Amino acid sequence: MQSMDLVSLLSRPEGKTLEFKRDLSSPEGALKTIIAFANTSGGALLVGIEDGARGVKGVPDVLKEEEGLQRPRPGRSTL
């Protein structure tokens, strides 16, 4: 995917190469999206974007969110 600015990405609809998530409180959906992007033509996952109006909420602690994606899930060997 080519480099794009946030305003341009927010103006596009979600689809095969673009996904918006409010947060990663339930990371399974984000992980499935990342795997789908990796197995196809790539894509952009924007975290911190409110549903509907696409307001930019942001992510208060980026490292905490990233660590949450890397943490093993009890009882889950695959997605």
C-alpha positions in Angstrom: 0.0 0.0 0.0 1.3 3.4 -0.8 1.9 6.0 1.9 -1.3 8.1 2.5 -2.2 10.8 4.9 -4.8 10.2 7.7 -7.4 12.5 6.1 -7.2 10.5 2.8 -7.6 7.2 4.7 -10.5 8.4 6.7 -12.3 9.5 3.6 -12.2 5.9 2.2 -14.6 3.2 3.0 -13.5 0.1 4.9 -12.8 -2.8 2.6 -10.3 -5.4 1.7 -7.3 -3.1 2.3 -8.6 -0.7 5.0 -10.0 -1.4 8.5 -10.9 0.9 11.4 -10.9 -0.1 15.1 -11.9 2.1 18.0 -9.5 0.2 20.3 -7.9 -3.2 20.8 -9.9 -4.2 23.9 -10.9 -7.4 22.0 -7.8 -7.9 19.9 -9.0 -11.0 18.0 -10.7 -8.9 15.3 -7.6 -6.9 14.8 -5.4 -10.0 14.7 -7.7 -11.6 12.1 -7.5 -8.4 10.0 -3.7 -8.3 10.2 -3.5 -12.0 9.1 -5.9 -11.3 6.2 -3.8 -8.3 5.1 -0.6 -10.4 5.3 -2.2 -13.2 3.2 -3.4 -10.9 0.5 -2.3 -7.7 -1.0 -1.7 -5.9 2.3 -3.7 -3.1 3.9 -4.0 -0.5 6.6 -5.4 -1.0 10.1 -6.2 2.3 11.9 -6.6 2.0 15.6 -8.2 4.8 17.6 -10.9 5.7 15.1 -14.5 5.9 16.3 -17.2 3.9 14.4 -19.7 5.8 12.3 -18.5 9.4 12.2 -14.9 8.2 12.0 -13.8 10.6 14.7 -10.1 10.3 15.7 -10.1 9.1 19.3 -6.4 8.2 19.4 -4.6 5.6 21.4 -3.5 6.8 24.9 -0.8 4.2 25.4 0.5 2.8 22.1 3.0 0.4 23.7 0.3 -1.1 25.9 -1.9 -1.7 22.8 1.0 -3.3 20.9 1.8 -5.6 23.9 -1.8 -6.6 24.1 -1.6 -8.0 20.5 1.5 -9.9 21.3 0.3 -11.5 24.5 -0.7 -15.2 24.2 -4.4 -15.9 24.6 -5.3 -18.7 27.1 -6.9 -21.6 25.4 -6.3 -20.2 21.9 -3.8 -21.9 19.7 -5.2 -20.4 16.5 -7.5 -17.6 15.5 
